[in-house]
Each structure stands twice: as C-alpha cells, then as structure tokens.
C-alpha cells in the first residue's frame, strides 16, 4: 500500500512504485507524478531534498542503515547488487 494515498500498489511493485534514499519509503508512481505536477521537487513522503550526487545518496542510506532500518538495508543491498551505487 502507498503510505500517501493508501491505495494498493499494483504488481509487480517495482514497475509501479518508487523508493527514495532519504526515508526509503516506497510510494506509488501516481503520488510521485502528482507531487511533481505540483512542483514539489523533494521526497513526496518526508519532504527531504533529493541527493545531488551518489555520495550524498550513499550517506543518506548509510545513516538509515546504521539505525537498523530494514527498508534502508534492502534499498542499499539492491542498489549495490545492481551496481547503481558504488561502495566507498
């Protein structure tokens, strides 16, 4: 379920949702699209600005991982496995 609109996210979830490194919350692409139409260029869930580069993204994710956030651990593992974020 999307935490913003509370509607179920269609399957496969990866095709119909987005996850952001600031809060590692998964929201539906519809809510993300509406946020962008309203000119909100930050996370639609926590309102944090998007990281400007990979180093900032890695720092955000590592901060959440250090707090033992399971969503952040999964996000980091997924990004690392697919080579999206390089570990430093």
Rosetta silent file (secondary structure, phi, psi, omega in degrees, C-alpha in Angstrom):
SEQUENCE: XXXXXXXXXXXXXXXXXXXXXXXXXXXXXXXXXXXXXXXXXXXXXXXXXXXXXXXXXXXXXXXXXXXXXXXXXXXXXXXXXXXXXXXX
SCORE:     score description
SCORE:     0.000 S_00000001
   1 L     0.000  141.830  176.505    0.000    0.000    0.000 S_00000001
   2 L   -76.502  129.328 -178.631    1.137    3.525   -0.762 S_00000001
   3 L   -72.318  -11.352 -179.646    1.548    5.467    2.517 S_00000001
   4 L   -91.732  -55.400 -177.243    0.320    8.690    0.876 S_00000001
   5 L   -95.884   -9.375 -179.539   -2.859    7.676   -0.983 S_00000001
   6 L    59.696   21.987  174.322   -3.321    4.335    0.879 S_00000001
   7 L   -92.024  150.830  177.914   -4.169    2.539   -2.364 S_00000001
   8 L   -66.537  142.717  176.850   -2.642   -0.858   -3.109 S_00000001
   9 L   -87.596  130.134 -177.115    0.398   -0.753   -5.385 S_00000001
  10 L   -64.704  155.875  175.941   -0.067   -2.915   -8.471 S_00000001
  11 L   -91.069  146.120   -9.799    2.103   -5.938   -9.118 S_00000001
  12 L   -69.581  135.782 -173.774    4.942   -6.062   -9.961 S_00000001
  13 H   -59.651  -37.164 -177.888    5.582   -3.448   -7.309 S_00000001
  14 H   -61.919  -27.781 -179.724    8.950   -2.410   -8.814 S_00000001
  15 H   -83.740  -18.943 -173.006    7.203   -1.272  -12.014 S_00000001
  16 H  -119.862   14.172 -178.143    4.505    0.767  -10.259 S_00000001
  17 E  -145.794  168.906  177.923    6.354    2.349   -7.333 S_00000001
  18 E  -136.023  147.438  176.438    9.397    4.404   -6.388 S_00000001
  19 E  -127.056  139.358 -176.262   11.670    4.345   -3.371 S_00000001
  20 L  -116.912  147.535 -174.413   13.829    7.257   -2.265 S_00000001
  21 L   -71.889  -18.713 -176.567   17.055    7.129   -0.226 S_00000001
  22 L   -66.355  -46.136 -177.769   16.041    9.803    2.308 S_00000001
  23 L  -123.784   -4.937 -177.702   13.373    7.742    4.066 S_00000001
  24 L    51.640   29.992  176.294   13.434    4.516    1.978 S_00000001
  25 L   -89.943  137.650  178.756    9.649    4.617    1.840 S_00000001
  26 E   -94.320  125.343  177.230    8.011    3.154   -1.252 S_00000001
  27 E  -122.336  158.625 -179.747    5.279    5.283   -2.808 S_00000001
  28 E   -73.728  155.005 -179.068    3.197    4.700   -5.928 S_00000001
  29 H   -65.674  -25.145  177.160    4.212    6.390   -9.161 S_00000001
  30 H   -64.244  -45.358  178.722    0.862    8.205   -9.190 S_00000001
  31 H   -66.659  -36.448  177.568    1.655   10.063   -5.971 S_00000001
  32 H   -65.907  -41.967  179.707    5.138   10.864   -7.244 S_00000001
  33 H   -63.801  -43.018  179.016    3.707   12.208  -10.503 S_00000001
  34 H   -63.107  -40.579  178.630    1.161   14.383   -8.637 S_00000001
  35 H   -62.215  -41.278  179.399    3.932   15.767   -6.405 S_00000001
  36 H   -69.435  -35.998  176.641    5.992   16.720   -9.453 S_00000001
  37 H   -63.437  -30.609  177.768    2.987   18.337  -11.132 S_00000001
  38 L   -85.855   10.127  178.275    2.626   20.484   -8.007 S_00000001
  39 L    62.086   35.289  173.149    6.295   21.439   -8.446 S_00000001
  40 L   -94.917  104.036 -177.261    7.410   19.581   -5.334 S_00000001
  41 L  -103.135   45.869  173.162   10.946   18.566   -6.213 S_00000001
  42 E  -140.289  178.900 -178.688   11.680   16.745   -2.992 S_00000001
  43 L   -58.544  128.826 -178.443   10.577   13.449   -1.471 S_00000001
  44 L   -70.186  -19.836 -177.931    6.781   13.305   -1.529 S_00000001
  45 L   -92.228  -51.707 -174.399    6.737   11.395    1.767 S_00000001
  46 L  -107.656   -4.219  177.467    9.282   13.089    4.063 S_00000001
  47 L    66.524   16.378  176.204    9.860   16.343    2.109 S_00000001
  48 L   -79.012  144.252  178.175   13.655   15.959    2.217 S_00000001
  49 E   -66.773  148.195  178.299   15.525   17.293   -0.815 S_00000001
  50 L   -68.333  145.444  177.514   16.803   14.704   -3.273 S_00000001
  51 L   -64.869  146.236 -177.021   20.541   13.996   -3.071 S_00000001
  52 L   -84.317  -21.435 -179.082   22.599   15.840   -5.686 S_00000001
  53 L  -152.686  177.875 -177.382   25.073   13.016   -6.321 S_00000001
  54 H   -64.479  -33.597 -179.420   25.906    9.414   -5.457 S_00000001
  55 H   -65.181  -42.087  177.648   27.984   10.393   -2.416 S_00000001
  56 H   -65.724  -40.465  178.858   25.052   12.227   -0.808 S_00000001
  57 H   -63.139  -45.170  179.039   22.728    9.323   -1.602 S_00000001
  58 H   -61.723  -39.227  178.528   25.155    6.829   -0.104 S_00000001
  59 H   -64.529  -41.717  178.273   25.487    8.975    3.039 S_00000001
  60 H   -62.340  -45.755 -177.721   21.678    9.142    3.447 S_00000001
  61 H   -66.586  -43.377  179.885   21.281    5.399    3.024 S_00000001
  62 H   -63.135  -34.642  177.405   24.164    4.576    5.356 S_00000001
  63 H   -62.099  -43.491  178.711   22.669    6.846    8.020 S_00000001
  64 H   -69.697  -37.305  179.170   19.409    4.859    7.830 S_00000001
  65 H   -64.490  -39.187 -179.807   21.293    1.532    7.726 S_00000001
  66 H   -64.673  -23.112  176.229   23.209    2.464   10.892 S_00000001
  67 L   -89.476    7.744  177.089   19.836    2.885   12.626 S_00000001
  68 L    63.110   37.966  175.926   18.980   -0.675   11.520 S_00000001
  69 L   -77.983  115.125 -176.759   16.141    0.403    9.216 S_00000001
  70 H   -61.758  -33.676  177.750   15.198   -2.766    7.279 S_00000001
  71 H   -65.057  -39.567  178.833   13.958   -0.738    4.314 S_00000001
  72 H   -68.626  -39.035  178.439   17.295    1.084    4.082 S_00000001
  73 H   -62.806  -43.963  179.207   19.234   -2.166    4.338 S_00000001
  74 H   -67.333  -41.182  178.741   17.203   -3.654    1.497 S_00000001
  75 H   -60.539  -46.887 -179.091   17.478   -0.452   -0.575 S_00000001
  76 H   -64.169  -43.817  179.336   21.259   -0.367   -0.115 S_00000001
  77 H   -62.859  -42.298  179.822   21.644   -4.054   -0.920 S_00000001
  78 H   -63.982  -45.409 -179.967   19.504   -3.718   -4.051 S_00000001
  79 H   -65.073  -41.228 -179.673   21.447   -0.666   -5.293 S_00000001
  80 H   -67.368  -43.654 -178.379   24.802   -2.314   -4.557 S_00000001
  81 H   -60.994  -40.974 -177.844   23.812   -5.612   -6.178 S_00000001
  82 L   -88.286    2.873  175.622   22.713   -3.889   -9.387 S_00000001
  83 L    74.108   18.988 -179.093   25.775   -1.614   -9.435 S_00000001
  84 L   -75.570  -41.673  178.333   23.785    1.604   -9.112 S_00000001
  85 L  -114.900  129.804  175.911   25.747    2.864   -6.096 S_00000001
  86 L   -87.110  134.547  179.088   29.420    2.165   -5.730 S_00000001
  87 L   -77.256  135.620  179.521   30.543    1.324   -2.219 S_00000001
  88 L  -119.584    0.000    0.000   33.266    3.629   -0.893 S_00000001
